[in-house]
Amino acid sequence: MNEPNRLLDSVEQKLLDNGQIFLFGDIEEPLSLEILKQLEYLHLRRKKRINLYINSNGGCPDCAYSIVDKIQELIEKRYIINTIVCGKAYSAGGIVLAYGKMRYATANSTIMLHPSSYEMGPDYSKFQKKYTDFFSKFEDEAIQKLAIRCGHKTKRDREIFAARVSESLWLTAQEAITMGVIDKIWNDNK
């Protein structure tokens, strides 16, 4: 291994040991597995305060929910897991963002939420009704959970939020505060 790679590995390890995780890229199985391993590593080390930085175009909803489930498990064990958008959190990235204990975005970040889409494969016509019914129910429940997570407590308020998400909701950091998607603009010097 050459010297620059060793230095980079050393920096990444120091960041991880200090509770800093970087979810940068499309959320697919390799990246979600890496994030899950890092969360478990910090859990085993009893690192109770974790910052999960996000810069993602989105990806696979199931992979995002695997990360969300681990975040929720650790939060229930009294870990503090903050999610911080650095640049963008689109689609599946926005889902992961919404489940942090405290949710932040840097001042120039963009967040986009929309209904999940699943690839149905070549046998789509054969299984269309089954898939459509399942994913429609799953998506309705997912949007309702997201609405509640973003502080929309009343049924009417959740319905308005769900309608906005179903049309693809694009937000600046400041707009995300208003919609309850994040809590604050990130300032590392706070």
C-alpha positions in Angstrom: 0.0 0.0 0.0 1.4 3.4 -0.9 1.8 6.3 1.6 -1.2 8.5 0.5 -3.6 5.5 0.9 -2.2 4.7 4.3 -2.7 8.4 5.3 -6.3 8.4 4.0 -7.1 5.1 5.8 -5.7 6.7 9.0 -7.8 9.8 8.7 -10.9 7.8 7.9 -10.3 5.6 11.0 -9.8 8.6 13.2 -13.0 10.2 12.0 -14.9 6.9 12.6 -13.3 6.5 16.0 -14.6 10.0 16.8 -18.2 9.0 15.8 -18.1 10.6 12.3 -19.7 8.5 9.5 -20.0 9.6 5.9 -22.9 8.4 3.7 -21.7 9.9 0.4 -23.0 8.3 -2.8 -26.0 6.2 -4.0 -27.6 4.2 -1.3 -27.3 0.7 -2.6 -26.3 -2.6 -0.9 -22.5 -2.0 -0.7 -22.9 1.5 0.8 -25.7 0.6 3.2 -23.7 -2.5 4.4 -20.7 -0.2 5.0 -22.8 2.3 7.0 -24.4 -0.6 9.0 -20.9 -2.0 9.8 -19.7 1.5 10.9 -22.8 2.0 13.2 -22.3 -1.4 14.7 -18.6 -0.7 15.2 -19.4 2.5 17.1 -22.1 0.6 19.1 -19.5 -2.1 20.1 -17.1 0.7 21.1 -19.9 2.4 23.1 -19.5 5.6 21.2 -22.8 7.3 22.2 -22.6 10.4 20.0 -22.5 9.8 16.3 -22.8 12.3 13.4 -23.9 10.8 10.1 -23.1 13.1 7.2 -25.2 12.6 4.0 -24.5 13.7 0.4 -26.6 11.3 -1.7 -28.7 11.2 -4.9 -30.8 8.6 -3.2 -31.0 4.9 -4.2 -32.7 1.8 -3.0 -35.5 2.4 -0.4 -34.9 -1.0 1.2 -31.2 -0.2 1.7 -32.2 3.2 3.2 -34.7 1.6 5.6 -32.0 -0.9 6.7 -29.9 2.1 7.9 -33.0 3.8 9.4 -33.8 0.6 11.4 -30.3 0.6 12.8 -30.4 4.3 13.7 -33.7 3.8 15.5 -32.3 0.7 17.3 -29.4 2.8 18.6 -31.5 5.8 19.5 -33.7 3.5 21.6 -30.5 2.4 23.4 -29.9 6.1 24.2 -27.3 6.8 21.5 -27.4 10.3 19.9 -27.3 10.0 16.2 -27.4 13.3 14.3 -28.0 13.3 10.6 -26.4 16.2 8.6 -26.9 17.0 4.9 -23.8 18.3 3.3 -24.9 19.2 -0.3 -27.9 17.0 -1.0 -30.2 14.4 0.4 -32.5 13.2 -2.3 -35.0 10.4 -2.2 -33.5 7.6 0.0 -31.0 10.1 1.4 -33.8 12.2 2.6 -35.4 9.2 4.3 -32.2 8.5 6.2 -31.9 12.2 7.1 -35.4 12.3 8.6 -34.6 9.7 11.3 -31.7 11.3 13.1 -32.1 12.3 16.7 -31.3 15.9 15.6 -31.5 16.6 11.8 -29.3 19.3 10.2 -28.4 20.6 6.8 -25.6 22.9 5.8 -26.8 26.3 4.6 -26.6 25.5 0.9 -28.0 22.0 1.0 -30.9 20.7 -1.0 -33.4 18.0 0.2 -35.8 16.1 -2.0 -38.5 13.7 -0.8 -40.8 11.7 -3.1 -42.7 8.4 -3.0 -40.4 5.4 -3.3 -40.3 3.6 -6.6 -39.4 -0.1 -6.9 -38.2 -1.9 -9.9 -40.6 -4.7 -10.7 -38.5 -6.8 -13.0 -39.5 -8.6 -16.2 -42.5 -10.4 -14.8 -44.2 -7.1 -13.8 -47.3 -7.8 -15.8 -47.8 -11.2 -14.2 -47.5 -9.8 -10.7 -48.6 -6.3 -11.3 -51.6 -6.3 -8.9 -49.8 -8.0 -6.1 -46.8 -5.6 -6.3 -49.0 -2.6 -6.8 -51.1 -3.3 -3.8 -48.1 -4.1 -1.6 -46.0 -1.1 -2.6 -48.9 1.3 -2.5 -49.7 0.2 1.1 -46.0 0.3 2.0 -45.5 3.7 0.5 -48.6 5.2 2.2 -47.4 3.9 5.6 -43.8 5.1 4.9 -45.0 8.6 4.0 -47.2 8.7 7.1 -44.3 7.7 9.3 -42.1 10.3 7.7 -44.8 12.9 8.2 -45.0 12.1 11.9 -41.2 12.0 12.2 -41.1 15.5 10.7 -43.4 16.8 13.4 -46.8 16.7 11.6 -49.0 15.5 14.4 -52.6 16.1 13.2 -54.2 14.0 10.5 -54.9 17.0 8.3 -51.3 18.3 8.7 -50.0 14.8 7.7 -52.3 14.7 4.7 -50.9 18.0 3.5 -47.3 16.8 4.0 -48.1 13.5 2.2 -49.6 15.4 -0.8 -46.5 17.6 -1.1 -44.2 14.6 -0.9 -46.3 12.7 -3.5 -45.5 15.5 -6.0 -41.8 15.4 -5.2 -40.9 17.9 -2.5 -37.7 20.0 -3.2 -36.5 22.0 -0.3 -33.7 24.4 0.6 -32.2 24.1 4.0 -34.4 26.9 5.3 -37.5 25.5 3.7 -36.7 22.1 5.3 -36.8 23.7 8.7 -40.3 25.1 8.0 -41.5 21.7 6.8 -40.0 19.9 9.8 -37.7 17.8 7.8 -34.6 19.2 9.6 -34.3 20.9 13.0 -31.5 23.4 12.3 -28.9 24.7 9.9 -25.6 22.9 10.7 -22.9 24.9 12.4 -20.1 22.8 13.7 -19.0 25.6 16.0 -22.2 25.5 18.1 
